[in-house]
Amino acid sequence: MNCRFLACFVLISISGLSQSRENPCWKTATAQSELNRCAALDARDADADLNRTYQELLSKLKNDDRATKKVRAAQRAWLAFRDSHMEELYPADNKQSEYGSIYPMCYARVVTAMTKQRIADLRKMLDDKDPCDTSASTAKEEREPQSPAEQWLFLSAEAKLEYVHGYLFGYERGRRNGCYLYEEKITPYLPHEAVPPEKLPAYVCLSSLPEFTEPYLQVYVDTITKYYKKYPHDRQAGVPSILDEMAVPPGLTDIDQIHKKLDGSDGGTTN
C-alpha cells in the first residue's frame, strides 16, 4: 500500500475532522465506490460551509475596502496553495492508476481537512478573535489522547471505518503482491513439469498467510471498540495488533481471548 494512503488514514483520523458531524452515508458504505462517494459528499459540504463563512466575513468587512481586498487576496492564495499541495501529495499524472481505487476518497478527505481548518481560521476573524491568542489550540493539544484506547475512542464512526478499511486494504494488497513476487523470483529455480494451480508458489504462499474473511467492516470496528472499552489501559494492544488476531487464523472475535493473546497470558508471544 502506498505510504501516502497510510498518511491519509492516520493524519485525517486524528485531526479535528474526526470530530465533525457524522455523515449518515458512512454508516452504510462498504464498497470502495461508496466510500469514495461519502468522502466526496463531505468535501462538497465543507466547501459550501467555507463559502458561507467567507461571504459572512466579506459582508462584515464591506465598509473596510483595505481589509476586504486583503481577505480576497488571502482566499485566492489559499485556494492556490490547497490545489498545489494536493498535487504535491499526489504527483503522478495518472492518479487512478498510480494510487488505486482508494485515491478519490483519500483526496477528498485531505481536501476536507484542509477546508475545515481554513473555515476555523476565517471564523476567528469573523468572531474578532485575537490572532495572537493560541491558548485554545494549546489546550486542545494538551487534551490529545495518548493511549491506544483513547486514540481509538476519540475517533468518529466514519474515521474508525476508514482506518479499518485502509488497514485491510493495505494488508490484502501487500499479501498478494508479496506472494506473487515470491512466485516470480522462485519459478526459474523450480522443475519445469506442469503443476496444478494449488501447487503454484503464489497459491501456497497465500494459503499459508492469515486473511480477513469478515465481509462487514463494522464487525471489526465494533470489536476494537468493545476491546478498548473493557481494557482501556492496555498499551500493548494497538489497533493493528487487535485486527491481526481477528484474521483467520486465529480468527478471534472474543475480546477476552484477544486480550490473553496480546498480553501473553495464553503462553503466546506479546505483539
C-alpha positions in Angstrom: 0.0 0.0 0.0 1.3 3.4 -1.0 2.6 5.3 2.1 0.5 8.3 1.0 -2.6 6.4 1.8 -1.3 5.3 5.2 -0.7 9.0 5.9 -4.3 9.7 4.7 -5.8 7.4 7.2 -3.6 8.2 10.2 -3.4 12.0 9.8 -7.1 12.6 8.9 -8.3 10.2 11.6 -6.6 12.1 14.4 -7.4 15.5 13.1 -10.3 17.7 14.0 -12.1 16.3 11.1 -12.7 13.1 13.1 -14.9 15.2 15.4 -17.1 16.6 12.6 -20.8 16.0 12.3 -21.2 12.4 11.1 -22.5 12.0 7.5 -25.0 9.1 7.6 -23.5 8.0 4.3 -20.6 6.4 6.2 -22.8 4.2 8.3 -23.9 2.0 5.3 -20.9 2.4 3.0 -18.8 -0.8 2.5 -17.6 -0.9 -1.2 -14.8 1.4 -2.2 -17.1 3.3 -4.6 -19.5 4.0 -1.8 -16.7 5.2 0.5 -15.5 7.5 -2.3 -19.0 8.9 -2.7 -19.2 9.6 1.1 -15.9 11.4 1.1 -16.9 13.5 -1.9 -20.1 14.5 -0.1 -18.1 15.6 2.9 -15.8 17.6 0.7 -18.8 19.2 -1.0 -20.4 20.1 2.3 -17.1 21.5 3.7 -16.7 23.7 0.5 -20.2 25.0 0.9 -19.5 25.8 4.6 -16.3 27.6 3.6 -18.1 29.7 1.0 -20.8 30.7 3.6 -18.2 31.7 6.2 -16.1 33.6 3.6 -19.2 35.5 2.4 -20.1 36.3 6.0 -16.7 37.7 6.6 -16.8 39.8 3.4 -20.2 41.1 4.5 -18.8 42.1 7.9 -15.9 44.0 6.2 -18.0 45.7 3.5 -17.2 49.1 4.8 -13.4 48.5 5.0 -12.1 48.3 1.5 -8.5 47.6 2.5 -9.4 44.7 4.7 -11.8 43.3 2.1 -9.1 43.4 -0.6 -6.6 41.6 1.7 -9.1 38.9 2.6 -9.9 38.3 -1.0 -6.2 38.1 -1.9 -5.6 35.7 1.0 -8.5 33.5 -0.1 -7.2 33.2 -3.6 -3.8 32.4 -2.3 -5.2 29.7 0.0 -7.1 28.1 -2.9 -3.9 28.1 -5.0 -2.0 26.6 -2.1 -4.6 23.9 -1.5 -4.5 22.8 -5.1 -0.7 22.9 -5.3 -0.5 20.9 -2.0 -2.7 18.2 -3.4 -0.5 17.9 -6.5 2.5 17.7 -4.1 0.9 14.9 -2.2 -0.3 13.0 -5.3 2.2 14.0 -8.1 1.5 11.2 -10.6 -0.1 12.2 -13.9 -2.3 9.1 -14.0 -3.5 9.2 -10.4 -6.1 6.5 -10.6 -3.6 4.0 -12.0 -0.8 5.1 -9.6 -2.8 5.3 -6.4 -5.7 2.9 -7.0 -9.4 3.0 -6.4 -8.9 4.4 -2.9 -7.4 7.6 -4.3 -10.7 9.6 -4.7 -11.5 9.0 -1.0 -8.1 10.0 0.3 -8.0 13.1 -2.0 -11.4 14.2 -0.8 -10.7 13.6 2.9 -7.4 15.6 2.8 -9.1 18.4 1.0 -12.0 18.4 3.5 -9.5 18.5 6.4 -7.7 21.5 4.9 -11.0 23.2 4.2 -12.2 22.8 7.7 -9.0 24.3 9.0 -9.5 27.3 6.7 -13.1 27.7 7.9 -11.8 27.8 11.5 -9.2 30.5 10.6 -11.9 32.6 8.9 -14.3 32.1 11.8 -11.7 33.5 14.2 -11.6 36.7 12.1 -15.4 36.8 11.9 -15.6 36.4 15.7 -12.9 39.1 16.3 -10.6 36.6 18.0 -7.2 37.8 18.8 -4.8 36.2 16.2 -2.1 36.2 18.8 -4.1 34.0 21.2 -3.1 30.4 20.8 -4.4 29.2 24.1 -7.3 27.3 22.6 -5.1 25.3 20.3 -2.6 24.7 23.1 -5.3 23.4 25.3 -6.5 21.1 22.6 -3.0 19.7 22.1 -2.8 19.0 25.8 -6.0 17.1 25.7 -4.9 14.9 22.8 -5.4 11.2 23.6 -2.3 9.3 24.4 -3.1 5.6 24.9 -4.3 3.3 22.0 -7.7 3.1 23.7 -8.0 6.9 24.0 -6.9 7.4 20.4 -9.4 4.9 19.0 -12.4 6.1 21.2 -11.6 9.7 20.2 -12.4 9.0 16.6 -15.7 9.5 14.9 -17.6 6.5 13.4 -16.5 7.3 9.9 -12.9 7.7 10.9 -12.9 4.2 12.5 -14.4 2.7 9.4 -11.7 4.5 7.2 -8.9 3.2 9.5 -10.1 -0.4 9.3 -10.7 -0.2 5.6 -7.3 1.2 5.0 -5.6 -1.4 7.1 -7.4 -4.3 5.5 -6.9 -2.9 2.0 -3.1 -2.4 2.6 -2.8 -5.9 4.2 -4.5 -7.7 1.3 -2.6 -5.8 -1.3 0.7 -6.5 0.4 -0.2 -10.1 0.9 -1.0 -10.7 -2.7 1.9 -8.6 -4.1 4.4 -10.3 -1.8 3.2 -13.8 -2.7 3.2 -13.2 -6.5 6.6 -11.6 -6.3 7.8 -14.7 -4.4 6.5 -16.9 -7.2 8.1 -14.7 -9.9 11.5 -14.9 -8.2 11.4 -18.6 -7.3 9.9 -20.0 -10.6 13.2 -20.1 -12.6 14.6 -22.5 -10.0 11.7 -24.9 -9.9 11.3 -28.1 -12.0 9.7 -27.4 -15.4 7.0 -30.1 -15.3 3.4 -28.9 -15.1 1.9 -28.5 -11.7 -1.8 -28.0 -10.6 -2.7 -24.4 -9.7 -3.0 -25.3 -6.0 0.7 -26.3 -6.0 1.9 -23.0 -7.5 4.2 -21.0 -5.2 1.8 -18.0 -5.0 -1.2 -20.1 -4.1 0.8 -22.0 -1.5 2.1 -18.7 -0.1 -1.4 -17.1 0.0 -2.9 -20.2 1.7 -0.2 -20.0 4.4 -1.0 -16.5 5.4 -3.9 -15.2 7.6 -6.7 -13.4 5.8 -9.6 -11.2 6.8 -12.8 -13.1 6.0 -15.5 -10.9 7.7 -17.3 -9.0 4.9 -18.6 -6.2 7.1 -16.1 -3.6 8.3 -18.4 -2.6 11.1 -17.8 -6.0 12.8 -14.1 -5.2 13.1 -14.8 -1.7 14.3 -17.3 -2.9 17.0 -14.8 -5.5 18.3 -12.0 -3.0 18.6 -14.3 -0.5 20.3 -15.5 -3.2 22.8 -12.0 -4.2 23.5 -10.8 -0.7 24.4 -13.9 0.0 26.5 -13.1 -3.1 28.6 -9.3 -2.8 28.6 -8.7 1.0 28.3 -5.3 0.8 29.9 -3.8 -1.9 27.7 -1.0 -0.2 26.0 0.2 -3.4 24.4 -2.8 -3.6 22.1 -2.6 -1.3 19.1 -5.4 -1.4 16.6 -3.2 -3.4 14.1 -2.5 -6.0 16.8 -6.2 -6.5 17.5 -7.0 -6.7 13.9 -4.2 -9.3 13.3 -5.8 -11.5 15.9 -9.1 -11.3 14.1 -7.6 -12.5 10.9 -8.1 -16.2 10.0 -6.2 -17.9 11.6 -6.6 -17.4 14.5 -9.9 -15.6 13.8 -10.5 -14.5 17.3 -13.6 -12.4 18.0 -13.9 -12.7 21.8 -12.2 -9.7 23.3 -11.1 -11.6 26.4 -9.3 -14.2 24.2 -7.7 -11.4 22.2 -6.6 -9.8 25.4 -5.0 -13.0 26.7 -3.2 -13.4 23.4 -1.8 -9.9 23.3 -0.6 -9.8 26.9 1.0 -13.2 26.6 -1.1 -14.8 29.3 -2.1 -17.7 27.0 1.5 -18.7 26.6 1.9 -17.0 23.3 4.1 -14.1 22.4 3.1 -10.5 23.0 2.6 -8.3 19.9 
